[in-house]
């Protein structure tokens, strides 16, 4: 007697990588949204088009629909395998990091901290640079990728935490432990920037300082360069927050804004990064080497014009230093 036919197993469902599209602003709740940008993944060329909407009331820009936790996890797996930063870029980053750390020294009443947590630290290049100014400070790092463990093994930080600051297990463990919490271009990557700020204040001691640097969605380069503007960075960047929104949020949580700065945090790479992305996207590989001098010339132009860009709407980032209330 022939065997009975069997039904092949159903294919395993693939987890969605996007949440449902929002009809309101995640920052202020307004339903007056406009499409700011449609762009593919220009860096890794993963399939699909990503949309960035902007609120016409508060100017908050956000990915819509947003990546799910699974989509974000896939991205972080890609980051784990990213090539090391070139030496020249590490030198420039170290200079910027030292300048950011030095900004803390001019804060009224600020003394050398006992403990400092760098959130979204990656390979912990900021703690490595800041230790040159704060030799008696213990620097820890937190990052969603295994890079933070590699940084601890390399001696750049004392303690390494893998995960997100909003994870209750991490938040409870680190509660009120730090004198300073820093986030450099980290809020743009977080699913909920407000919750990230709340968690950051939770691990700060009373009177502690929060040091933030964030891409400025109001930069004229965002309009001029569109999808080629590096801070748009789809699908990596989930939120772009205007300075006024971030200030108001921190003040609503009882913080004192110590200083804001749009000049020093400007990174002179807008033209070079845009041109590199465009060339890589439109030219076949055999022609890329011939076009290599063009981004170099654009980088030179970025640096020559940086003093002007820093003082105008072309500045591409801002810094906020806020002090947590004492009680």
N, C-alpha and C positions, 0 to 999 in steps of 0.2 A: 504494500500500500504506500503510495508516494507521500512524503511529508507534507503537512499542511503549510501553505504559504505564510510567511511571516511579514509583518508590517515593519519596514525600516524605521529606526528611531527618528523622531523629529529633530531637526537641527536645533542646536542650542541657541537661544535668543541672544542677540548681542545687546549689551547694555547701551542705552542712549547716551550720547555725549553732550546733548544740549537739554536744558530745562525748557519748559514752556515759555513762550515770549511774554514779556511783561507789557502791560498797557499803562503803567504809571512809573514815575521816577522813584528809584529805591532810596533816594536821599530825602526828598521833600513830599513825595506822594502826588505831585502834579501829573495830570494826564496830558499835558501839552508837550508832547515829544516830537522831535524831528529826527530824521536820519542824518547823522553827521558823516558817516563813512560806511562803505562796503568794501571789504578787502579780503583777499585770500591769505593763506599763511605764506608770506613772502620769503621767510627764512628756511623753513623745512619743507615747504610745498606739500603739506598734507592736504587731502581733498577737502573741498567745501569753501564756502564764502562766509565770512563773519561780518556781522552788522554792529556798528556802534551808534547808539541813539544818544541824543542830547536833550536835556530838559530845557524848555524855553523860559522857565521861571527861575531856576536856581543855577543853570548852566552845568549841572553835573552830567558827565558823559559816562556811558556804561555799555558793556557788551550785551546785546539783546537779540536773540536769546543767549543766555549765559551758559558756559560750559558746566556740565555736571561734575560731581566729585570724581567720577570715573574719567571724564575728559581731562580734568586737571591732573589726575594721577598719571595719565598717559604722558602729559606734557612734562611732568617732573621726572618720569623715567627717561625722557629724551635729554633732559638737563644733566642727568647723571652721566650720560655718555658724551657730553659736549667736550670739544677739544680744549686744552688748557689755554688760558689767556696769553697772548703774545707778550714777550718781555717788555717791549716798549709801552704797551698798553698798561701793564702792571705798574710800571714806573709812574705813568700819568695818573693812574687810579690812586696810587699811594700819596701823591701830592694832594689830590682832591680830598682824600680821607684825612690827611693831617690838617688841612685847612678847616674841615668840618669839626674835627676834634678841638682845634684851636679856638673855634668860635665859642666853645663852652667856657673857656678861660676868662672871657670878658663879661660873662653874665654876673650881675651884681650879687655878691655874697656867695658865689660858687666856690667850693673848696674841692680839693682832689677827692674823688669818690672812692669808697671802699670796694664797691662792686658795680659792674656794668654789664648789661645784657644787650647783645646786638641781635636783633630779630631779622630773619631773612638773610643770615650772614653768609650763606654760600661757603666759600673757601676761607672765610674769616679774614679777608684782606683788610677790612676796617680795623678790627682789634689789633692786628699786627702793626698797622701804622700808628694807631692811637697810643699804643703802649710806649712809643717813643716820647710822648708828652706826659703820660700818666704812668710813671714807672711803678708806683705802689698800688695800682688798681688791679683788681682781679677781673679779667674779662671772660665772660661766658658767651656762648653762641647758640642760637636756635634756628633750625632750617627744616623744611619738609623733605629735603633730599639727604642722601648719605654723605654728601660733601662735608657736612658739619663734623661728622666723625673723623673724616680724613684730616680736617683742620685741627682737631684735638690731637690726633696722632702726630701731626707735624709741629705741635707745640704753640700754635697761634692763639689758642683759647684754653682756659682751665677746665671748664665743663662744657659738654656738648649735649644738646637736646634735639632729637629728631621728631618733627611733628609740627603742629600749629599752636600758636599761643592761645587760641580759643578752645583747644582741647581741655575739658575740665580736669583731666588727670595732671596735665602740665600746669594749668593755672593754679590749682590747689598746691601743688608741690613748690611752686615758685612765688607764692603770694607774699607781697611786701618784702622781698628779698633784696631789691636792687635800688641803688641811688640814681642810676641813669639807665634809661632804655632808649636805644637808637634804632631807627628804621630808615634805611636808605633805599628809596625806590622799591619799597616793599608793599605799601598800601595798594598800589595799582594792581597787584597780583592777588589780592585777597577777595574771597567771595563777599564778605561783608565788612567794609572798612570801619564802620561804627563799632561793631563787635570787636574788631581788632584793637581799636583805641581803648575800649572799655577794658579788655584783657591786659593791655599794656599798662594802664593806670593801676590795675589790680596787682601787678607784680612790683610796682614802684612803692618805695617807702614814702610816708608823708613828707612833703617838701622836696621829693625827688624830681628829677628833670626828664622830660621827654624830648628827644632830638629827632626831628623828621625832615627828610628831603623827599619831595614828590614832584613828578612831572607836571608842568603847568598846562592845562588844557586851553588856557587863554593865549598861549604863545602864537604869534603871527605865523610861525613856521607850520603850525598845525593846519592852518588854512592854505598856506602857500604850497606845501608839499603833499597834503592829503594822505593817501595810503602809504606813501613813501616816507612819511615822518616817523622816525624811529620810535618815539614814545607811544604812537598809536599801536604798534607792536602786536597785531592780532596773530594768534589767539591768546598771547601771553597776558595782556593787560585787560583786566575786567572792569576797572574803574579809573576815571580821571577826575580829580576833585579840584575845583577852584579854591584859591587861598581863602577867600571869605567864608566859604562853607566849612573848611577845616577849622579856622579860627573860632567860628561860632559854636561848632560842636565841642571843642575843647573848653571854651568858656562856660558852656552849659553844664559841663561836668565839674565845674568848680576850679578849673585851672587858671593860672595867670599866664598870659602870653608875655614871655620875656623879650623875645625879638622875632622879627620876620625879615627875610632877606631874599630878594629875587636876583641879585647880582652874582654873588659868589657861587651859588650852586649851578649856574649855567655851565653846561658841558659843551664845548665847541666842537660838535661833531654832526650837526644837522645836515649840512650839505654833503659831506663825505659819505655819511651813512645812507642817505637817500640815493645818491648816485651809485653806490656799491650795490644796493638792493635792486635798483632799476637795471643796471648792467647785467647782473647775475640772472635777472628774470627774463630779459629780452634777448640777450646774446647767446649764441651757441658756445659751448666750452672752448672750441679752438680759437675763438676771437677774444675770449676774456683776458688772456695774457697780453694781447696787443693793447687792450683798453686799460690795463693796470695803472698807467700813469695818471689817468683822469681822476680817480678818487684821491690820489696823492695830492694833486693840484687843488682839489676841492677841500681837502683837509687843511692845506696851507691857507686857503681863503677863509675857512672857518676860524682859524687862529688869528689871522690878521684883523678880521672884523669883530672878533669876540669883545673887545672893549666897547664897541658900539652896541652890539647885540645885548650885552649885559644891562645896559641902561635904557633899553627900549622894550617894546612889546615882543621882540624876538627872543627875549630870555626864555629858556625852555624848562626851567625848574625853579622851585622856591624851597626855602628852609624855614621851619618853625621850631623854636625852642619854647617849651611850656613847662611851668612848674606846678606840680601837684599841690593841692591844698594841704595844710598842716594837720587838719582834723577831718 
